[in-house]
Amino acid sequence: MKRLFGFVLLFISCAAGQPAIIVPSPPPTDSLPTQGPWKHAVVAGITMTQIAFKDWAQGGENALSYAINLNGKSNRDDDATNWSNSYRLGFGQTRLGSQGLRKTDDKIDLESVLSFIINAPIDPYASLTLKTQFASGYTYDQKTGTRTPVSKFFDPAYLTQTAGFRYKPLPQIKTRLGAGVREVITSVYRVYADDPKTTQIEKIKVDGGFESVTNIDFELDENLVFAGRLELFSAFRALDEVIVRSDNSITAKVGKFVSVILNIQIINDTRATARTQLKETLSLGFIYTLI
């Protein structure tokens, strides 16, 4: 009996000296990570072309060109509001022969739209847009090869604040119409903001007016997408003069990371130039979805 009692005491003492094994309880459901209210999408693209000649009998010019684009969206949907933000950035240069690098693309285009959901065919909104560029821009004399600076970063810069109503007739079509203020901000190149009817040279031009913006995104085929944007602005003081900005692209995906893009931009702004501006770009490049 004494031996049995001794073994029991020894077992209890050994067991008491061992570390306790703790089984963690599962975390409460409300502490688990959940997806945030923001949804982001970022797509980057790059195109590059290089041509070099040496003792080439048929002649030719060495050439180098590149273009970089970054397009993104950040959206937040709540029960009563929709906050949509977009950013479109682009920069490109080219060198032909002995000429220096010249810009072929330069764009900073930011937009933020806050819409209020009222369960009606149209929803009220407030928006803010900014358009400018990264680097200095020049015009070139074809005979002498000299260049004349005509723009630079934030000179000019176009700011627009509007409020109105938006309408979405189809999932692929969004349009909005509102009234607001448009500012043209300059520092050195004041021709974009100056009013020729006055003797003073203005650096900032402010106009109240109507703004209309329409976005179209259609999937024409499994690997073929059309994206179009039309912006109209007309100042209250001159409703017969409409500033038009149109940006349209057709993207054909030919591989996992390779796409062909046809882009056409049209700008009609008599303050910048009396002629309608047209820019066409056809590119084959590498496109990658970052987010």
Secondary structure, 3 states (H helix, E strand, C coil): CHHHHHHHHHHHHHHHHCCCCCCCCCCCHHHCCCCCCEEEEEEEEEEEEEECCCCCCCCCCCEEEEEEEEEEEEEEECCCEEEEEEEEEEEEEEEECCCCCEEEEEEEEEEEEEEECCCCCEEEEEEEEEEECCCCEEEECCCCCCEEEEEECCECEEEEEEEEEEEEEECCEEEEEEEEEEEEECCCCHHHCCCCCCCCCCCEEEEEEEEEEEEEEEEEECCEEEEEEEEEEEEHHHCCCEEEEEEEEEEEECCCCEEEEEEEEEEECCCCCCCCEEEEEEEEEEEEECC
